[in-house]
Amino acid sequence: MTACGGADTAKDPLAERDPAVSEALSDPLMADPDLTTQNQDGAALTGGGPASAAIPPEQRSPEEIAAARRAALAAAGGAIAAAPAPEKTTDTSRFAKAATAQAIAAALGLGGKGCADSLDYSALWAARLPPPFEVYPRGHVGQAAGAQTPGCALRVVGFVTPVPSSDVLDYYAARAAAQGFSVRHVREGDDQTLDGAKGAARYGVIVRRRADGLTQADIVTSGF
């Protein structure tokens, strides 16, 4: 795996923003996607796959959802507008069979093959998502991967939250727009996706409601 250098080797203040990061740092599944001797239930990041992180029952309560929504509202500056209506709807999703960080990035067209192939799996990448695409407040990180090499700045992070998928979608659409990113919304099968850009910086967000009622989301950023 490729080691990461540059500015990301310094202490990142994002690591102290989200309690999910502290939980993720102790998760051995995130250190290496090839730990086949470990329980891999929930290791996939993408739509239709297993859970990306376990959430204890007490952390799925109405009180927990309300606390996460309050934190999201504060992070968004006190107001979260609804995401734009989908520009198009498709019966199938690009992400239905994308079970790795590399596959998600490829489905979004982010990073390029050489860049995606250099991804390093580590919980630390959850703390290195660039604003405004940090993990949703109080979200539970499942897997995280990233690369920071010359010509390759790529992050792929998956998490689970008990907050409804519509809230998560609205949150990222509002935060992206507020920071000057374009926002395109597409409904693909059971997935809803946002993507856009600002200059060379590009992002993708995939959100879906799981059968157990939880929301699974993947965040991908490239070029910043």
N, C-alpha and C positions, 0 to 999 in steps of 0.2 A: 504493500500500500504506500501511497505517496505521502510523505511528511509535509506538513504545512508550515509556511514561514511568513515573513513579512510582518505587517502590523498586527495580524491575528495572534502572534505569539505573546503579545503583551496582555496584561489583565484586561478583560473586557467588562465594562460596567453592566452590560446586558445580563451577565450571569447572575447578578444580584436582583434582577427585576421580577423574576418569575419563579414561584415555588416549585413549578413543574421541573425546572432545570435541576434543582437540588435533588429531587427524587430521581431524575433520570441519570444523574452522575453516578449513582450507586447501582445501576442496572447493568449486569454483565452482558446482557444480550446486545447492548448497543456498542460494545467495544469491538465486536467482530461479527459480521454476518455469517461467518462460516463455523460458528461454535455449534456444530451439529450435535454435540453431546448434551447441550442444554435443551430445555423445553422451548421449542420454537413456536408454540401456539401464540398467535398474536404478533408474529414477527413481520408480516407483510405491511406495506405502507398504503396500499391502494385499494380502489373500489372493488367490492365483492370479495375481498380477502378477509382473513381473520382479524380480530381486534389488534390494534397497534399498541395498546397499553391496557392493563387491567385497572379498573376503578373500583375500590371498595364500595359496598352498598351505602355506607354512611356518607360517601362523597358524591352520591347521585341525588341527594335530597333536594327538596324545593329551596331550602336555606342555602345550600351550596350553589345552586343555579342562580339564585338571587345575588349572592355575593360575587359570583363571576360576572354577572351582568353589570353590577355596580362598578367593578374594577374595569371592565371594558369601556363603560361610559366615561369613566374618568380618563382612561388612556386616550380616548377619542376626543377629549376636550369638552365633554358635557353634552354632545349631541351625536346621534348616529342616524344618518338618513338611510332610507331603504335602497338596496342595490338596484341598479337599472334592470328593466325587464330583459329577459333573454333575447339576444339578437336572432338566435335560431335554436331549434330543438332537433335532436337526432335520436333514433331508437336505440342506438348502441353507444358505448363510451370508449374513447381511446384508451382508457385506463383500466378496462375490465380485466386485462391479463397482465398488467404492468405490476409485477410483484417485487421489483427492486427499485432502489433510488435511481439507478442508471436508466431503467425503463421508463420511469415517470418523467425524468428530464428529457429523454428522447421523444416521448409522446407529446410533450409541450414544445419540442424543438429548441430546447435551451441547453447551452453548454457545449454542444458539439461532441462528437464521439470521443475524440482524444481527451477532452476535458472531463466528460462523464466517466470515462474509464479510469481516471485518476482519483475518484472519490475515496475518501477515507471515512470509515464508519466510527463515530465516537459521539458520546453524549454532549461533548463540548460544543459541537456544531449547533445544537439547539440554542445555546447562549450567544451564538455568533450570527444569528439571522439579523440582517440589517433592518433598521426602521424603514417603513412602518409595518414590517411583516413578522414581528416577533410572535411567538406562540400565544394564542388566545389566553387571557388571564385565567390562571388556575387550571389550565389544560394539562393533561397527562401525556408526556412525551413517550412515544414508543421506540422509534428509530430515528437517527439523525446521521447525515453524511454531508461531507463538504470537501472542497478543494480550494486552495489559495496559492496558486503558482502563477508565474508570468503568463498572462493571457488567459487565465482560467480562474474565475471567482464564481463558485457555484455552491449553493446550499440546497439540501433536500431534507425536510423535517416533517415527520408525521406525528400527530397527536390525537387524543380522544378527549371529549368533553361531554358532560351531561346537558349542556346548553343546546337548545334547538338549532338545527342546521341553518335555518333562515337567519337567526341572530348572528351566527358566525359569518355567514356570507355578507350580511349587511355591514358587519364590523370591518371586514377587510376591504370591501368596496369603498366605504366611507373614508377609511384611513389612507388608502391608496390615492383616492381623488384629492384629499386634503393636502397630500404631499406632491401633487402635480403629475401623478401617473395617469395614463389613460386607463380606462376600465371597460372591458368587454365581458359580457355575461352570456354563457352558453349552457343550455341544459342538454346533457348527453346521457341517455339512458337513466340510470339511477343517480348519476353524478351531476353536480352543478359546478361549473368552472368559471373562474375569473382569470383574465390575463391582461397584460398591458405593459407599457414601457414609459420611460422618461429618459431621453437620450439613449445612451448605451445600456442603461440599467433595465432589465426585464424581470417579470415575475409571473408566476402562475399559482393559483389556489384551487384545489379540488376539494369539494365538500360533499358529504353524503350522510344520510340518516341510515343507521344500521338497524338490523332486525330487532336488536335488544333496546332500541330507542335512543341509544347514544349517538353522538355525532363524531364521525371520523373525518379528519382533514389532513391534507398534505400541502405544504408550502414549499415552493421552489423559487429561488432568486438566482439571477445570473448577471455578471458584469458590474457588481458593486458589493 
